[in-house]
Amino acid sequence: MNIILLSGGSGKRLWPLSNDIRSKQFIKLFKKEDGTYESMVQRIYRQIAMVDKQANITIATSKSQVSTLHNQLGDKVNICVEPTRRDTFPAIVLAASYLYDMQKIKKEEIVIVCPVDPYVDVDYFDSIKELEKLAKEREANLTLMGIEPTYPSEKYGYIIPETSARVVSKVKTFKEKPDLKTAKDYMKMGALWNGGVFAFQLGYILKKAHEIIDFNNYEDLYANYESLQKISFDYAVVEKETDIQVMRFSGQWKDLGTWNTLTEEMSDPIIGKAVLNETCEETCVVNELNIPVLCMGLKNMIVSVSGEGILVTTKDQSSYIKPFVDGFDQTVRFAEKSWGSFHIIDVEEESLTIKVTLNPGHSMNYHSHERRKEVWTIVRGEAMVIIDGANRKVRTGAVITLPVGCKHTIIAETLVQLIEVQIGKELSVQDKKKYNLEVETGQI
């Protein structure tokens, strides 16, 4: 299978665990058999491999998510990076061009597009393999997966099939997100939720793309991506296509877009350090900090604690937090990077204190700062520090002072944790100049 996973979005509805970098699909809340936790994207990636070990998976995403994807899925994962966000049609076209021009996938091959964040079982991907077979038969230009609705939802668009008596049917029409009464009427008509899953020949989507966008190849499209119109794949392609079929899927499918729906799938009511006394009922706690949380007398509540903030809400109110979070003026305090992660633990007017974790064998970029000095304290592990080309072996307890303008990096030999204190009158993530380590140190 050739699968394009769409990974977008920001994290306002699952604050404080999510932020502008850490979207919902990266939060590790789902317990595996070995007792560790995985994120939505890790779960989806693992499930695809269970169904098809040879699947060619490409993740279409924004630049801000690349480091997190490498952190959670490894360095070998295929990523098609959007230079800027332009909605699903440009994202799918860019990924399709990437498959054709960079991976040399033939136009006759089938490509399946699906979102990266539904909560599903493995049978979902068994059905996607069936979707691929249907698309190969070429009885329609587009083959969609329609989700059997479990309740009259106002959150999803609807696919109206010509007949609801068969698993596969031609599509009669599409409907936008309805009100509750209309949703009930759609369900009586045998309508299906539009889960954003499409299958088509690669050549089909490339032809459509060239009809709408003037470009030569992947490199040309990437270079001019910022000028493209923001438009969804549904509007640009699906609703204009007259030859579409839909396959009905009746297995488990959930959009875990709010705290309430997310906690329904938590295997334990507590993640992290927390205590619920015997008077608590139907309450969930997710605590990312290394401090205890005590809950007493809470009923139908959600408590979430992270470096970004603290959320205490009833389950029925948890869907309405976004406007309040939009009003918060705060920097991102936690992010996963390809080399590890960082967690801001203190912010002062002229200093910033960060806890940095580097995975074994990984390193920061070789870089310098023009408006700040830094002090590193190694609190765990062994590493090699390079400062202006000079190597220094360090271990737990070492303190390294990095003057303004010096070129520096750290290479972790084991798992390394350090406390970084930035000191200066202008502390900014833009104050960073990168260098080629091999060139600068004469290794090439």
PyMOL commands that set and color helices and strands:
alter all, ss='L'
color gray80, all
select helices_A, chain A and resi 24-26+40-51+63-73+88-102+123-136+180-188+202-212+218-223+225-227+233-236+238-240+259-263+315-320+322-326+437-440
alter helices_A, ss='H'
color red, helices_A
select strands_A, chain A and resi 2-7+30-31+37-38+56-62+78-82+110-115+118-120+142-147+158-161+168-175+192-201+244-249+253-255+270-271+274-276+284-287+293-295+301-306+309-314+334-337+340-348+351-358+366-368+373-380+382-387+390-395+399-402+408-412+416-423+433-435
alter strands_A, ss='S'
color yellow, strands_A
deselect
rebuild
show_as cartoon
